[in-house]
Amino acid sequence: MNYILIADKQEADNIKIPKELKDDVKIVLLGWGETATIKTLSKILLNGEFNKNDKFFNIGYVGSNEFPIGTVVVVGSVSREVASHTVNEPSIKLDKESKVKCYSSINFVETTKHTGVFDMELYTLATFFPKIKSVKVVSDNLNYHEYKQVAIKKAWKEANTILFDLIKNEK
């Protein structure tokens, strides 16, 4: 089974599973942030719903101080981001071809010393599933009010194409 792990219903509503993959793909709604992600995944893991041959994918919104709103990226590596400093935790490599760096934070990132994309769940997901692949849609340039107003249909169409190409190539 291929699991698409996402933060919220708005993201889920943008995922269009191709007919030929309907039986091979399941969407898992996690909730926003690290705590919701850990809580949801812990329940699923304790129930034994995942199998060792399952593959994991993430798609969702990110902020960025490097890419314009509407850009779609495949994440190359993910690290932890905190307001005062980067915690001494290892960076996790997700895709050897992508140079895009994602920083996961407990809060919405509005200021940072790093350049890249910023989310609130991917580092936790990569800790659980180190071979996860992640496709992100830039929804804001580190401004929460931009995020609240974003609607990027063209970007989601591109993101879906990339995501399902990754899923097809992982078989």
C-alpha positions as CSV (number, residue, x, y, z in Angstrom):
1,M,0.0,0.0,0.0
2,N,1.1,3.6,-0.7
3,Y,0.2,6.0,2.1
4,I,-0.1,9.7,1.4
5,L,0.4,11.5,4.8
6,I,-1.0,15.0,4.9
7,A,-1.7,17.7,7.5
8,D,-5.2,18.9,6.8
9,K,-8.5,18.5,4.8
10,Q,-7.7,21.4,2.6
11,E,-4.6,19.6,1.3
12,A,-6.6,16.3,1.0
13,D,-9.2,18.0,-1.1
14,N,-6.5,18.9,-3.6
15,I,-5.3,15.3,-4.1
16,K,-6.6,13.6,-7.2
17,I,-5.8,9.9,-7.1
18,P,-5.6,8.4,-10.7
19,K,-8.1,5.6,-11.4
20,E,-5.3,3.1,-11.9
21,L,-4.0,3.7,-8.4
22,K,-7.3,3.9,-6.5
23,D,-6.7,0.5,-4.9
24,D,-3.0,1.1,-4.1
25,V,-3.2,4.5,-2.4
26,K,-4.6,5.6,0.9
27,I,-4.7,9.1,2.3
28,V,-4.0,9.6,6.0
29,L,-5.1,12.9,7.6
30,L,-2.6,13.7,10.4
31,G,-3.6,17.1,11.7
32,W,-1.3,20.2,11.9
33,G,2.0,20.1,13.5
34,E,4.4,17.7,15.2
35,T,2.1,16.8,18.2
36,A,-0.9,15.9,16.0
37,T,1.4,13.9,13.6
38,I,2.9,11.9,16.5
39,K,-0.5,11.2,18.0
40,T,-2.1,10.1,14.8
41,L,0.9,7.9,13.7
42,S,1.2,6.3,17.1
43,K,-2.4,5.2,17.0
44,I,-2.0,3.8,13.5
45,L,1.3,2.0,14.4
46,L,-0.2,0.6,17.6
47,N,-3.1,-0.8,15.6
48,G,-0.7,-2.5,13.2
49,E,-2.2,-0.9,10.2
50,F,1.1,-0.4,8.3
51,N,3.1,-3.2,6.8
52,K,6.9,-3.4,6.2
53,N,6.4,-3.2,2.5
54,D,4.2,-0.1,2.6
55,K,5.6,3.1,1.0
56,F,5.1,6.6,2.4
57,F,4.6,10.0,0.7
58,N,3.9,13.5,1.9
59,I,2.3,16.3,0.1
60,G,1.3,19.7,1.4
61,Y,1.8,23.4,1.9
62,V,5.1,25.0,2.9
63,G,6.3,28.6,3.4
64,S,9.5,29.7,1.6
65,N,11.9,32.5,1.6
66,E,13.6,31.1,-1.5
67,F,10.7,30.1,-3.9
68,P,7.7,32.2,-5.1
69,I,4.2,31.3,-4.1
70,G,2.8,28.6,-6.3
71,T,6.2,26.8,-6.8
72,V,6.1,23.0,-6.5
73,V,9.2,21.3,-5.1
74,V,10.4,17.8,-4.2
75,V,12.1,17.9,-0.9
76,G,15.8,16.8,-0.9
77,S,16.4,16.9,2.8
78,V,14.7,17.9,6.0
79,S,16.1,19.3,9.3
80,R,14.6,20.6,12.5
81,E,14.0,24.4,12.8
82,V,13.5,26.3,16.1
83,A,13.3,30.0,16.7
84,S,16.6,30.3,18.6
85,H,18.8,27.8,16.9
86,T,18.9,24.6,14.9
87,V,18.7,21.7,17.3
88,N,21.6,19.3,17.0
89,E,19.5,16.6,15.3
90,P,20.7,15.1,12.0
91,S,19.4,16.3,8.7
92,I,17.5,13.5,6.9
93,K,18.1,12.9,3.2
94,L,14.9,12.2,1.3
95,D,15.7,12.5,-2.4
96,K,19.2,12.3,-3.8
97,E,18.4,14.4,-6.9
98,S,16.7,17.4,-5.1
99,K,18.7,20.1,-3.5
100,V,15.6,21.7,-1.8
101,K,16.0,21.9,2.0
102,C,13.0,21.8,4.2
103,Y,13.0,22.9,7.8
104,S,10.3,21.7,10.2
105,S,9.2,23.8,13.1
106,I,6.7,23.5,15.9
107,N,5.3,26.9,14.9
108,F,4.5,28.7,11.6
109,V,7.9,30.1,10.5
110,E,7.9,33.9,9.8
111,T,11.6,34.6,10.4
112,T,14.6,32.4,10.1
113,K,18.4,32.4,9.3
114,H,17.9,29.5,6.8
115,T,16.9,29.5,3.2
116,G,14.5,26.9,1.8
117,V,11.0,25.7,2.6
118,F,9.4,25.4,6.0
119,D,6.6,23.2,7.3
120,M,5.5,21.7,10.6
121,E,5.4,17.9,10.1
122,L,8.0,16.6,7.6
123,Y,10.9,16.1,10.1
124,T,8.6,14.0,12.3
125,L,7.3,12.0,9.3
126,A,10.9,11.4,8.2
127,T,11.8,10.2,11.7
128,F,9.1,7.6,11.5
129,F,9.6,6.8,7.8
130,P,13.2,7.6,6.6
131,K,12.4,6.7,3.0
132,I,9.4,9.0,2.7
133,K,9.2,11.2,-0.4
134,S,7.7,14.7,-0.1
135,V,6.2,17.1,-2.6
136,K,5.4,20.6,-1.4
137,V,3.4,23.6,-2.7
138,V,4.7,27.0,-1.7
139,S,1.7,28.8,-0.2
140,D,3.4,31.8,1.4
141,N,6.7,33.7,1.7
142,L,6.8,33.3,5.5
143,N,3.7,35.3,6.1
144,Y,0.7,33.6,7.9
145,H,-1.8,36.0,6.3
146,E,-0.6,35.1,2.8
147,Y,-1.2,31.4,3.7
148,K,-4.8,32.0,4.8
149,Q,-5.6,33.5,1.5
150,V,-3.9,31.2,-0.9
151,A,-5.6,29.1,-3.5
152,I,-3.3,27.5,-6.1
153,K,-5.1,25.1,-8.4
154,K,-2.4,25.1,-11.1
155,A,0.3,24.3,-8.5
156,W,-1.8,21.4,-7.1
157,K,-2.3,19.9,-10.5
158,E,1.6,19.9,-11.0
159,A,2.1,18.6,-7.4
160,N,-0.3,15.7,-8.1
161,T,1.5,14.8,-11.3
162,I,4.9,14.7,-9.5
163,L,3.5,12.8,-6.5
164,F,1.8,10.1,-8.5
165,D,4.9,9.8,-10.7
166,L,6.9,9.2,-7.6
167,I,4.4,6.6,-6.4
168,K,4.4,4.8,-9.8
169,N,8.3,4.8,-9.8
170,E,8.5,3.3,-6.3
171,K,6.8,0.0,-7.3
